[in-house]
């Protein structure tokens, strides 16, 4: 999991899973919504930066690649 995602989990007050596995988080519905909102805001920030780096040539595919790269998703 990308470190930025872990930071978002910590910000929203994740609860350690009973198994003790540090990769498993449990959220209340409200905290899950807050967690998702942080991710969406981060995606928007990445897209905004990608566009303004080169507004004449940037395309949706380029922005998608930037977001995936930012979060470490292949």
Rosetta blueprint (number, residue, H / E / L):
1 X L
2 X L
3 X H
4 X H
5 X H
6 X H
7 X H
8 X H
9 X H
10 X H
11 X H
12 X L
13 X L
14 X L
15 X E
16 X E
17 X L
18 X L
19 X L
20 X L
21 X L
22 X L
23 X L
24 X L
25 X E
26 X E
27 X L
28 X L
29 X H
30 X H
31 X H
32 X H
33 X H
34 X H
35 X H
36 X H
37 X H
38 X H
39 X H
40 X H
41 X H
42 X H
43 X H
44 X H
45 X H
46 X H
47 X H
48 X H
49 X H
50 X H
51 X H
52 X H
53 X H
54 X L
55 X L
56 X L
57 X L
58 X L
59 X L
60 X H
61 X H
62 X H
63 X H
64 X H
65 X H
66 X H
67 X H
68 X H
69 X H
70 X H
71 X H
72 X L
73 X L
74 X L
